[in-house]
Each structure stands twice: as structure tokens, then as C-alpha cells.
Amino acid sequence: MHRERLRTSTTQDSRKVAVWQLVGNSTRILRVQFISESFTAYRLPARTPLLGVQPGTVVFEPYPDLAAARELLPKHGDLWDTLRDDYWAALVNMTDRPNPLDA
């Protein structure tokens, strides 16, 4: 399993999705998709509109960690809580795996 591969976290109701990476021991959140929303996609924090990107999408640049993403979009605690749980599961999975170089 590669730490920096793209990962997704989806809320229980499947209406919000975050695409992120595990970098070192931190998260790097690339974008979120609000499935039932139709607003013009935009980039945060500048709020620059993104034409040609699926409506309901927010792209982060620069990429925030989980705490910063919570501050940027505080009304979506359910998504950040899901991502937090997925982050810890990924982190534990990485530390529980034996290192092939130790053999």
C-alpha cells in the first residue's frame, strides 16, 4: 500500500466525497464533491470559478490538512469526521504492516 495514493472518504449518506492523500503522518486534501449540489465548481481559498469541472466540486490549492479543511468548510463536519476515521484506519494499517526491509 502506498502512502501517497489517492484515497476517498464518503459520508454515510453518499452525498459528500473527499479525495485525499496520506503524506507522512498527515492528510493532504485535494478536493471535495457535493453530489447533490449544482453550484459552479471553484478553487479554495481564492474562490476562483473552475469551468469544465463537475458542478458541486471544491478544489483546494494549496492542499490543506484535515484541520485546515475543517476551517475552510466548517459546515461539513460529517465529511471531516468520516475522513478523520479513514485517516486513522489508513495510518494504523500502515504501521501494522511489517516492513519488508526488516526481514
C-alpha positions as CSV (number, residue, x, y, z in Angstrom):
1,M,0.0,0.0,0.0
2,H,1.4,3.4,-1.0
3,R,1.0,6.2,1.4
4,E,0.5,8.9,-1.2
5,R,-2.0,7.1,-3.3
6,L,-5.3,8.9,-3.8
7,R,-7.9,7.9,-1.2
8,T,-11.6,8.7,-1.0
9,S,-13.8,9.2,2.0
10,T,-17.6,9.2,1.5
11,T,-20.2,10.2,4.1
12,Q,-22.7,7.6,5.2
13,D,-25.4,9.1,3.1
14,S,-23.1,9.2,0.0
15,R,-23.8,12.9,-0.6
16,K,-20.2,14.1,0.1
17,V,-16.9,12.8,-1.1
18,A,-13.4,13.9,-0.2
19,V,-10.3,12.9,-2.3
20,W,-7.1,13.0,-0.2
21,Q,-3.7,11.5,0.3
22,L,-1.8,10.3,3.3
23,V,1.5,12.2,3.3
24,G,3.9,11.3,6.1
25,N,1.5,11.3,9.1
26,S,-0.8,13.9,7.8
27,T,-3.6,14.4,5.3
28,R,-3.5,16.3,2.1
29,I,-7.0,17.1,0.9
30,L,-7.2,17.7,-2.9
31,R,-10.9,18.2,-3.5
32,V,-14.4,17.5,-2.3
33,Q,-17.6,16.7,-4.2
34,F,-21.1,17.5,-3.0
35,I,-23.0,15.0,-5.1
36,S,-26.5,16.6,-4.9
37,E,-25.2,20.2,-5.4
38,S,-25.1,22.1,-8.7
39,F,-23.0,25.2,-7.9
40,T,-20.2,26.1,-10.2
41,A,-17.0,24.3,-9.2
42,Y,-14.4,26.6,-7.5
43,R,-11.0,26.6,-6.0
44,L,-10.4,27.5,-2.4
45,P,-9.3,29.6,-0.7
46,A,-9.4,32.1,-3.6
47,R,-13.0,31.1,-4.6
48,T,-11.8,31.1,-8.3
49,P,-14.5,29.5,-10.5
50,L,-13.4,26.3,-12.4
51,L,-15.1,25.9,-15.7
52,G,-15.2,22.4,-17.1
53,V,-15.1,20.8,-13.7
54,Q,-18.0,18.8,-12.4
55,P,-20.6,21.1,-10.6
56,G,-20.6,20.8,-6.8
57,T,-16.8,20.4,-6.6
58,V,-14.4,22.4,-4.5
59,V,-10.7,22.0,-5.3
60,F,-8.1,23.1,-2.7
61,E,-5.0,24.9,-3.7
62,P,-2.8,24.8,-1.8
63,Y,-3.8,21.4,-0.3
64,P,-4.9,21.7,3.3
65,D,-4.6,19.1,6.1
66,L,-7.7,18.0,7.8
67,A,-7.7,20.8,10.4
68,A,-7.4,23.5,7.8
69,A,-10.1,21.9,5.6
70,R,-12.5,21.9,8.6
71,E,-11.8,25.7,9.0
72,L,-12.3,26.3,5.2
73,L,-15.6,24.4,5.1
74,P,-16.9,24.2,8.7
75,K,-20.4,23.2,7.8
76,H,-19.4,19.8,6.6
77,G,-18.4,18.2,9.9
78,D,-19.9,14.8,8.8
79,L,-17.4,14.7,5.9
80,W,-14.4,15.7,8.0
81,D,-15.4,13.2,10.7
82,T,-15.6,10.4,8.1
83,L,-12.2,11.5,6.6
84,R,-10.7,11.5,10.1
85,D,-11.9,7.9,10.7
86,D,-10.5,6.8,7.3
87,Y,-7.2,8.6,8.1
88,W,-6.7,6.8,11.4
89,A,-7.6,3.5,9.7
90,A,-5.1,4.1,7.0
91,L,-2.4,5.2,9.4
92,V,-2.9,2.2,11.7
93,N,-2.9,-0.1,8.6
94,M,0.4,1.3,7.5
95,T,2.0,0.9,11.0
96,D,0.7,-2.6,11.5
97,R,2.3,-3.9,8.3
98,P,5.7,-5.5,8.6
99,N,8.5,-3.7,6.9
100,P,9.9,-6.0,4.2
101,L,13.3,-4.4,4.8
102,D,13.3,-5.7,8.4
103,A,13.2,-9.4,7.3
